[in-house]
């Protein structure tokens, strides 16, 4: 899985085409994907968004940290996030409940971009 392509190309294209749906989430996130092939992205799904860009000091309501090795599990099954959280494979800081609102969004994006 090409995580960088997903966050730098596929995700922004989906956000542009589905701006109103994305804004309904109403939060800002940082994705910190550690390890080879990862990176850090700021995702604004608030009324000022939507946008996604490389994270560089932005403030988020929720930060999600996962390894590049574990990210495909989360991407392929967004509902796996809860079990990954409890097993220590994903870390969430800030408002943890906001992470749950990404489950259905991830499913919609995944069905659009593959």
PyMOL commands that set and color helices and strands:
alter all, ss='L'
color gray80, all
select helices_A, chain A and resi 3-17+19-23+68-76+78-86+96-100+102-113
alter helices_A, ss='H'
color red, helices_A
select strands_A, chain A and resi 28-34+39-44+51-54+62-67+90-94
alter strands_A, ss='S'
color yellow, strands_A
deselect
rebuild
show_as cartoon
